[in-house]
Every structure is written in structure tokens, then in C-alpha cells.
Amino acid sequence: MINEFMRDGETLQAGARIPVLPLRDVVIFPYVVIPLLVGRQPSLGAIEAAVEGDKLILLVAQREGETQEPGASDLHRTGVLGRVLQVARLPNGTTRVLVEGFARAKVTRYVGGGPFMRAVASPLDWAEPMGETETRALANRVLSLFEEYVALHRRIPPEVVGLIQSTESEERQAWGVAAHLPVKFDVRQKLLEARTLKNLLDTLATTLNSESELLRLERKIDDDVRGALFQNQREFYLQEQLRAIHKELGEEDGDDFSDLEA
């Protein structure tokens, strides 16, 4: 059985049983290209099978990152069909793999019994379509909130906003924003599992609002602490100046010092 995964006019045909790459504490979204370090033997076997075949691999997050040998029950049922773009063997024995998330996938069942896990999976399309006007309005709101978030964030380059805004579709913009949100693993998995594009955009807007508020609070606390430190340093400097003046005048440290401080 062949499943067709489509995106922006491009179609990939995946086999009946797709090699699975379990991900620890990572959720990959469609359109995202990301390097991964792989060291577990079953994972290496899945990558080799993908490279020798159609270069397609199913990228699925583990429920618990500490699980060393994940079985079917340890993996989420929603993942991303990915393409293996590049494989490089490193001197320490691990392998660096460059993968691209192509489209969402829903796992029907996992198939074990071999050197690595495979899965029967089908495309996960949006449950219901959105009107063009509503989609554009929601996407614009998310982009505006993301621009505000990046301005507050100190680790995301400002150029990222322009890159995402220049992409072709609202869906691609949404996944671009999701990929740059440093939120908890379970939040990222929830974004990937969104039933509709509206759900995804609404969740992104809510998340961006709360994350921006948190950044504003952190910045306020940081500014308050810096202000207090500056004031303490200034008072200490003035006191040391007074001490130096007293010493030059030949006065004892304690003479009238409390009056001068007041």
C-alpha cells in the first residue's frame, strides 16, 4: 500500500511500512530542516534503511526522553514524514543527520520485530478548511505577536521574522513560528497535533501572548535588580569619598560621620 503525502504541489509516495526515528525531547514540524545527532543502533538502522530506499523516514517524538529502547507504547501517534538530506559519520561514533520535515503523519500502528521499528502511517490533513479571509487575519495576528516576541527575546535573530513573513502560505508561516518558539516539549507536541489550521494559529497566538508577558516580567525584574545594584554602588562610592575626605582632614572615621551620611 502506497500513501501519498502532499505539500505545496509536491507529492511524496511513502511505502507501506516507513522506518521510524524516535526523537528524544524534540518535536519536528513540517517545512523545518534540522540536524540530529543519532547514536542508538536501531535509530542508525532506520536511517540506513531510509537512505538505501526512498530517503523517507518517520520522525516521531518519544513520550519520555529517558527511555533508551522505546517500543510502540513509548511513542506518540502523531509525527512528521521526513526526508533524509545528508548523513555524516562523526569520529566519536555518532552520526549527524540532516532531515527535513515534509508533512504531518498519523500512525496507524507500529511494527517491531526487526533491527529497528517501522510504522504504518497516513497523511494527517486538517480536519476542516478555513476561509481565506479568516486565515489571513489570524496569520497576520500571529506574525505581529511573533515580531513583538522576537523583539523581547535576546536569542532569536530579528531576521527570522522577515524570513517567516516572506514564506508563501499561512500554514508554512505558522510552522515557521512554531519552530522558533522555545517552549516545553508537550506544548510543541500539542501544536503538531492541532486538528485545524485555526486551532494551530489560535494556540500560537495564546502561547506568544503568555511568553511575551513572561519576557516583559523578566526584563522588568532584571531592570529593577540592575537599578538597585547601581544605587548601592553609587552609595558605596559616595561613602568611600567621604571617608577619603575625613582622612585628608585628619578626622577620625567616626567623627560626625553619621551626620554626613544623613
Secondary structure, 3 states (H helix, E strand, C coil): CCEEEEECCEEEEECCCEEEEEECCCCCCCCCEEEEEECCHHHHHHHHHHHHCCCEEEEEEECCCCCCCCCHHHECCEEEEEEEEEEEECCCCCEEEEEEEEEEEEEEEEECCCCCCEEEEEECCCCCCCCHHHHHHHHHHHHHHHHHHHHHCCCCCCHHHHHHHCCCCHHHHHHHHHHCCCCCHHHHHHHHCCCCHHHHHHHHHHHHHHHHHHHHHHHHHHHHHHHHHHHHHHHHHHHHHHHHHHHHHCCCCCCCHHHHHC
